[in-house]
Amino acid sequence: MRPPRLSPKDLYLSLERKVDRYLGPPLVGLLSLFASRPDAESRFPDPGRILLVKLHGIGNIVLLLPVFRQLRRRFPDADLDFLSFRTNAGILEGTEELARIHYLDRGSPWGLAGSALRTFPRLRNRAYDLIIDFDQFAHFSALATLVSGAPRRIGFRNPTLHRHLAYTTPVVYLDMSHVSNTFARLAQVAGAPLVPDVSRSISLTPEHRRESSEFLAENGFGSDAKLAILHPGSSENLTLRRWPADRFALLGDRLSEELGCGIVISGGREEMPLLESVRKRMRNPVAISAGKLSVRGFAALCERAAFVVSNDTAAVHIASAMGTAVVGLYGPNTPFLYGPLGNDDLVFYTELPCSPCLCNLTSKLSDCRRARCMEEISVDAVFSGIRNRYFDSPGDLRPRFRKNTGPPGLDRGTR
């Protein structure tokens, strides 16, 4: 079988990361020669302005929410700002712990360069006292950290890269601990250790829940529907992480016919062709949420669902943050680093000898063209796991998974 062609987004992302990996180190090394280097014994007062940096990934930012809250608790009078790509605006906007958000555009190399030239001077003008860079491998974020001129800079020392030269306090990156714990280590070094009572949920407004309720009502879901969300995508890039579309369709039909679930297929607006391909393969009616909900509206939908079946992508962490059970499908990446964090989750991971091939030690660059690790996850295994974990013998949801959160006027029949 001929290997599938890489998507344009995959090709662009690969190019972007190769440029970062090979051009980034000399630039970081050069700029670090001119950066401030306080003595190791220096004592700093509590910062008045803190910049947090995470460029890639809505899911990563969801995992950072407890860190935001702990930093706010530790430094109640400080301004917490954030630097990220504009594609993450949906999860960042409305985050009450953040004072100001700086965005970079990455639709093209020229757009990224132009937005950096506009944004980097603003970072310097804000005169940050402390920067915490949560990116695990990007030299670009290390460059932003250096350009800011902050006297105290905390970030990861990745053993395969040279980005640690940007930081006054480099912290060894451990590729053997869940990313949420890895992020927490940086906050701890900054003087803000996490405590168990910090919430990891996504804050929602009545409007976000109204979005979800209206979507369900428009598609005929009642307040007592056994709602299952299927997430076949993986954003526009790293498509190796996707379980085959025909298997999502087969699973959706079995969940509908054998367990009486109402099915929603979720994804980004740009993934609509993929979502339609799943729907066309199915015998039973489904609803597609792509383009109908904001990121936080989708979080409200996850809150309403009994469980979410998803590839290794942001939907895993959004659903988990809302306390919803997650069925995670993993292969090129490992659930030990990026798995859901709930007590009732199911994870399918075949652990082939070549997995994980998308890891932070290699800038998530992979030569794999066909994800056999995902193909080896069978529909029967996933369906049986769901049925045995979430349903009792007659096929009814177990009590702890029953959700009945729809407002009056939503019971217009169930699917």
C-alpha positions as CSV (number, residue, x, y, z in Angstrom):
1,M,0.0,0.0,0.0
2,R,1.3,3.4,-0.9
3,P,1.8,5.7,2.1
4,P,-0.8,8.5,2.4
5,R,0.3,11.9,1.3
6,L,1.0,14.4,4.0
7,S,-1.5,17.3,4.3
8,P,-0.3,20.8,3.4
9,K,-0.7,21.7,7.1
10,D,1.5,18.8,8.1
11,L,4.1,19.8,5.6
12,Y,4.1,23.4,6.8
13,L,4.3,22.3,10.4
14,S,7.2,20.0,9.6
15,L,9.1,22.8,7.8
16,E,8.4,25.2,10.6
17,R,9.8,22.9,13.2
18,K,12.8,22.0,11.2
19,V,13.6,25.7,10.8
20,D,13.1,26.2,14.5
21,R,15.3,23.1,15.4
22,Y,18.2,24.0,13.2
23,L,18.2,27.8,12.9
24,G,16.9,28.4,16.5
25,P,20.0,27.3,18.4
26,P,22.5,29.7,16.9
27,L,20.1,32.6,17.2
28,V,19.4,31.7,20.9
29,G,23.1,31.3,21.5
30,L,23.9,34.7,19.9
31,L,21.1,36.6,21.8
32,S,22.0,35.0,25.1
33,L,25.4,36.7,25.0
34,F,23.7,40.0,25.5
35,A,21.1,38.9,28.0
36,S,21.2,39.7,31.7
37,R,22.7,36.9,33.9
38,P,22.0,37.5,37.6
39,D,24.1,35.7,40.1
40,A,22.8,32.3,41.2
41,E,22.4,33.6,44.7
42,S,20.4,36.7,43.7
43,R,17.2,37.3,45.6
44,F,14.3,38.8,43.6
45,P,11.3,40.6,45.1
46,D,7.8,39.3,44.2
47,P,7.3,40.2,40.5
48,G,4.8,42.9,39.6
49,R,4.5,41.7,36.0
50,I,4.8,38.1,34.8
51,L,4.7,36.8,31.3
52,L,3.7,33.2,30.6
53,V,4.6,31.7,27.3
54,K,3.0,28.7,25.5
55,L,2.8,29.0,21.7
56,H,1.4,25.7,20.6
57,G,-1.7,23.8,21.5
58,I,-5.2,24.4,23.0
59,G,-4.8,21.2,24.9
60,N,-1.6,22.3,26.5
61,I,-3.2,25.6,27.6
62,V,-6.1,23.7,29.2
63,L,-3.4,21.7,31.2
64,L,-2.0,25.1,32.2
65,L,-5.2,26.4,33.8
66,P,-4.3,25.1,37.3
67,V,-0.9,26.7,37.0
68,F,-2.6,30.1,36.2
69,R,-4.7,29.8,39.3
70,Q,-1.8,28.8,41.5
71,L,0.4,31.7,40.2
72,R,-2.5,34.1,40.9
73,R,-2.9,32.7,44.4
74,R,0.9,33.1,45.1
75,F,1.2,36.5,43.4
76,P,-2.2,38.2,43.9
77,D,-1.0,41.7,43.0
78,A,1.0,40.8,39.9
79,D,-0.2,41.2,36.3
80,L,-0.2,37.8,34.6
81,D,0.2,38.2,30.8
82,F,0.4,35.5,28.2
83,L,2.1,35.0,24.8
84,S,0.7,32.5,22.4
85,F,-0.4,31.9,18.8
86,R,-3.7,33.5,17.8
87,T,-5.1,30.1,17.0
88,N,-5.4,29.6,20.8
89,A,-7.5,32.7,21.4
90,G,-10.7,30.7,21.9
91,I,-9.4,29.1,25.1
92,L,-7.4,32.2,26.3
93,E,-10.0,34.9,25.9
94,G,-12.1,35.2,29.1
95,T,-9.5,33.5,31.3
96,E,-9.9,35.7,34.3
97,E,-6.4,35.1,35.7
98,L,-4.8,36.8,32.7
99,A,-4.4,40.5,32.5
100,R,-3.2,40.9,28.9
101,I,-2.7,38.4,26.0
102,H,-0.1,38.9,23.2
103,Y,-0.8,37.0,20.0
104,L,1.5,35.9,17.2
105,D,0.1,34.9,13.8
106,R,1.5,31.7,12.2
107,G,-0.5,31.3,9.0
108,S,2.7,31.8,6.9
109,P,6.4,32.5,7.6
110,W,5.8,36.1,6.6
111,G,2.8,36.5,8.9
112,L,4.8,35.0,11.8
113,A,7.8,37.3,11.1
114,G,5.6,40.4,10.8
115,S,3.6,39.7,14.0
116,A,6.9,39.0,15.9
117,L,8.3,42.3,14.8
118,R,5.2,44.0,16.1
119,T,4.9,42.0,19.3
120,F,8.5,41.7,20.6
121,P,8.9,45.4,21.2
122,R,5.6,45.4,23.2
123,L,7.0,42.6,25.4
124,R,10.1,44.7,26.1
125,N,8.1,47.8,26.8
126,R,6.0,45.9,29.4
127,A,9.2,45.5,31.4
128,Y,8.4,42.1,32.8
129,D,10.0,41.0,36.1
130,L,9.6,37.3,35.4
131,I,9.0,35.1,32.3
132,I,8.0,31.5,32.5
133,D,8.3,29.7,29.1
134,F,6.2,26.5,29.1
135,D,7.2,25.4,25.6
136,Q,9.0,22.1,25.7
137,F,11.1,22.4,22.5
138,A,10.4,25.6,20.5
139,H,13.5,27.9,20.2
140,F,11.1,30.6,18.9
141,S,9.6,30.9,22.4
142,A,13.1,31.1,23.9
143,L,13.9,33.9,21.5
144,A,10.8,35.8,22.7
145,T,11.9,35.3,26.3
146,L,15.4,36.7,25.5
147,V,14.0,39.7,23.6
148,S,11.8,40.7,26.5
149,G,14.7,41.7,28.6
150,A,13.2,40.2,31.8
151,P,15.8,39.8,34.5
152,R,14.4,36.4,35.6
153,R,13.6,33.8,33.0
154,I,12.5,30.2,33.7
155,G,12.1,27.5,31.0
156,F,12.9,23.9,30.1
157,R,16.4,22.5,29.6
158,N,15.7,19.9,26.8
159,P,18.7,17.5,26.6
160,T,18.5,17.3,22.8
161,L,18.3,21.1,22.2
162,H,20.1,24.3,23.2
163,R,17.2,26.5,24.2
164,H,18.2,26.5,27.9
165,L,20.7,29.3,27.1
166,A,17.8,31.7,27.1
167,Y,16.9,31.2,30.8
168,T,18.4,32.3,34.0
169,T,16.8,29.3,35.7
170,P,16.7,26.3,33.3
171,V,14.7,23.3,34.6
172,V,15.4,19.9,33.3
173,Y,12.6,18.6,31.0
174,L,11.5,15.1,32.0
175,D,10.0,13.1,29.2
176,M,8.6,10.6,31.7
177,S,6.0,12.5,33.6
178,H,2.5,13.8,32.6
179,V,2.8,17.2,31.0
180,S,0.5,18.7,33.6
181,N,3.1,17.8,36.3
182,T,5.9,19.0,34.1
183,F,4.3,22.4,33.7
184,A,3.7,22.5,37.5
185,R,7.4,22.1,38.1
186,L,8.1,25.5,36.4
187,A,5.5,27.2,38.6
188,Q,7.1,25.6,41.6
189,V,10.5,26.9,40.6
190,A,8.9,30.4,40.4
191,G,7.8,30.0,44.0
192,A,4.2,28.9,43.4
193,P,3.9,25.2,44.2
194,L,0.6,23.6,43.2
195,V,-1.8,22.4,45.9
196,P,-4.5,19.7,45.4
197,D,-7.5,22.1,45.7
198,V,-6.7,24.1,42.7
199,S,-9.4,23.7,40.0
200,R,-8.5,22.4,36.6
201,S,-11.9,23.1,35.1
202,I,-12.6,25.6,32.2
203,S,-14.6,28.6,33.4
204,L,-17.9,28.9,31.6
205,T,-20.5,31.7,31.4
206,P,-24.3,31.2,31.0
207,E,-23.7,32.1,27.3
208,H,-21.4,29.2,26.8
209,R,-23.9,26.8,28.2
210,R,-26.6,28.4,26.2
211,E,-24.6,27.7,23.0
212,S,-24.4,24.0,23.9
213,S,-28.1,23.8,24.9
214,E,-29.3,25.5,21.7
215,F,-27.1,23.2,19.6
216,L,-28.6,20.1,21.3
217,A,-32.1,21.4,21.0
218,E,-31.7,22.2,17.3
219,N,-30.5,18.7,16.7
220,G,-33.3,17.0,18.7
221,F,-31.4,15.9,21.8
222,G,-33.4,15.7,24.9
223,S,-32.2,16.6,28.4
224,D,-32.0,12.9,29.2
225,A,-30.1,11.8,26.1
226,K,-27.2,9.4,26.5
227,L,-24.8,11.8,24.7
228,A,-21.5,10.5,23.2
229,I,-19.1,12.8,21.4
230,L,-16.8,11.4,18.8
231,H,-13.8,13.5,17.8
232,P,-12.1,12.1,14.7
233,G,-9.7,15.0,14.0
234,S,-6.5,16.2,15.4
235,S,-6.6,19.8,14.3
236,E,-5.2,20.5,10.9
237,N,-1.8,19.0,11.6
238,L,-0.1,15.9,12.9
239,T,-2.7,13.8,11.2
240,L,-0.8,10.7,12.1
241,R,-2.7,10.9,15.4
242,R,-6.0,10.1,13.8
243,W,-7.9,6.8,14.2
244,P,-9.3,5.9,10.7
245,A,-12.6,7.7,9.9
246,D,-14.4,4.4,9.0
247,R,-13.7,3.1,12.5
248,F,-15.2,6.2,14.1
249,A,-18.3,5.6,11.9
250,L,-18.6,1.9,12.8
251,L,-18.2,2.8,16.5
252,G,-20.8,5.5,16.3
253,D,-23.3,3.1,14.7
254,R,-22.7,0.5,17.4
255,L,-23.0,3.1,20.2
256,S,-26.3,4.3,18.7
257,E,-27.9,0.9,17.8
258,E,-26.7,-1.3,20.7
259,L,-26.5,1.3,23.6
260,G,-29.0,3.9,22.5
261,C,-26.5,6.8,22.5
262,G,-27.1,10.1,20.8
263,I,-24.0,10.9,18.7
264,V,-22.3,14.2,18.1
265,I,-19.3,14.4,15.8
266,S,-17.0,17.3,16.9
267,G,-14.0,19.1,15.4
268,G,-12.8,22.3,14.0
269,R,-14.5,24.1,11.1
270,E,-11.4,23.3,8.9
271,E,-12.0,19.6,9.6
272,M,-15.5,19.5,8.1
273,P,-14.6,17.3,5.1
274,L,-13.3,14.7,7.6
275,L,-16.4,14.9,9.8
276,E,-18.7,14.7,6.8
277,S,-16.8,11.5,5.7
278,V,-17.6,10.0,9.1
279,R,-21.2,11.0,8.9
280,K,-21.6,9.6,5.4
281,R,-20.3,6.2,6.4
282,M,-22.9,5.9,9.3
283,R,-26.3,4.4,9.1
284,N,-27.7,6.4,11.9
285,P,-28.4,10.2,12.1
286,V,-25.7,12.3,13.9
287,A,-25.1,15.9,14.6
288,I,-21.9,17.8,13.7
289,S,-20.8,20.6,16.0
290,A,-18.0,22.0,13.8
291,G,-18.4,25.7,13.3
292,K,-21.5,25.8,15.6
293,L,-19.7,26.2,18.9
294,S,-16.9,28.3,20.4
295,V,-14.1,26.5,22.2
296,R,-15.8,27.1,25.6
297,G,-19.2,26.3,24.0
298,F,-17.6,22.9,23.1
299,A,-16.5,22.6,26.8
300,A,-20.1,23.1,27.8
301,L,-21.1,20.4,25.4
302,C,-18.5,18.0,26.9
303,E,-19.8,18.8,30.3
304,R,-23.2,17.6,29.1
305,A,-21.9,14.3,27.5
306,A,-21.6,11.0,29.2
307,F,-18.2,10.4,27.5
308,V,-16.0,11.6,24.7
309,V,-14.1,9.4,22.3
310,S,-11.1,11.3,20.9
311,N,-7.8,11.1,19.2
312,D,-4.8,12.6,21.1
313,T,-5.8,16.2,20.7
314,A,-7.3,19.2,22.6
315,A,-10.7,17.5,23.0
316,V,-9.2,15.0,25.4
317,H,-8.1,17.8,27.8
318,I,-11.2,19.9,27.4
319,A,-13.5,17.0,28.2
320,S,-11.3,15.9,31.1
321,A,-11.2,19.4,32.5
322,M,-15.0,19.4,32.6
323,G,-15.1,16.2,34.5
324,T,-16.3,14.1,31.6
325,A,-15.1,10.6,31.0
326,V,-12.6,10.3,28.1
327,V,-11.9,7.4,25.7
328,G,-8.5,8.3,24.4
329,L,-6.9,6.8,21.3
330,Y,-3.1,7.0,21.2
331,G,-0.3,5.8,19.0
332,P,2.3,8.3,17.7
333,N,2.2,10.0,21.1
334,T,1.9,8.4,24.5
335,P,-0.9,8.7,27.0
336,F,1.7,8.6,29.8
337,L,2.6,12.2,28.9
338,Y,-0.7,13.5,27.3
339,G,-3.5,11.2,28.6
340,P,-6.7,12.4,30.2
341,L,-6.6,12.9,34.0
342,G,-10.0,11.6,35.2
343,N,-10.8,8.6,37.3
344,D,-13.1,6.9,34.7
345,D,-11.1,7.3,31.5
346,L,-10.2,4.6,29.1
347,V,-7.0,4.7,27.1
348,F,-6.2,2.6,24.0
349,Y,-2.5,2.5,23.2
350,T,-0.8,-0.4,21.4
351,E,2.8,0.5,22.3
352,L,4.5,-0.5,19.1
353,P,8.3,-0.5,19.2
354,C,8.4,2.7,17.1
355,S,6.0,4.6,19.4
356,P,6.1,7.3,20.4
357,C,7.5,8.9,17.3
358,L,6.0,12.4,18.0
359,C,7.9,13.4,21.2
360,N,9.1,16.6,22.7
361,L,12.8,15.4,22.6
362,T,12.7,15.4,18.8
363,S,10.5,18.6,18.3
364,K,7.6,16.3,17.4
365,L,9.2,15.6,14.0
366,S,8.4,12.2,12.6
367,D,9.2,10.4,9.3
368,C,6.2,8.1,9.7
369,R,3.8,8.1,6.8
370,R,1.3,5.5,8.0
371,A,0.2,5.2,11.7
372,R,-0.1,1.5,12.1
373,C,-0.2,2.1,15.8
374,M,-3.6,3.7,15.3
375,E,-4.8,1.1,12.8
376,E,-4.2,-1.7,15.4
377,I,-6.8,-0.3,17.7
378,S,-9.9,-2.2,16.8
379,V,-13.6,-1.1,16.9
380,D,-14.5,-4.2,18.9
381,A,-11.9,-3.3,21.6
382,V,-13.1,0.3,21.9
383,F,-16.8,-0.6,21.9
384,S,-16.3,-3.4,24.5
385,G,-14.3,-1.1,26.7
386,I,-17.0,1.6,26.6
387,R,-19.9,-0.9,27.2
388,N,-18.1,-2.6,30.1
389,R,-16.9,0.7,31.8
390,Y,-19.9,3.0,31.4
391,F,-23.0,0.8,30.9
392,D,-24.6,-1.9,33.1
393,S,-25.7,-5.2,31.7
394,P,-29.1,-4.0,30.3
395,G,-27.3,-1.3,28.3
396,D,-28.2,1.6,30.6
397,L,-25.6,4.2,31.6
398,R,-24.3,3.5,35.1
399,P,-25.6,6.1,37.6
400,R,-22.3,8.1,37.9
401,F,-22.3,8.7,34.1
402,R,-25.9,9.9,33.7
403,K,-26.1,13.6,32.8
404,N,-29.4,15.4,32.9
405,T,-28.4,19.0,32.7
406,G,-30.6,20.3,29.9
407,P,-32.8,23.3,30.8
408,P,-36.6,23.2,30.5
409,G,-37.6,23.3,26.9
410,L,-34.8,21.0,25.7
411,D,-36.7,17.7,25.7
412,R,-37.7,17.5,22.2
413,G,-37.1,13.8,21.9
414,T,-33.9,11.8,22.0
415,R,-31.9,10.4,19.2
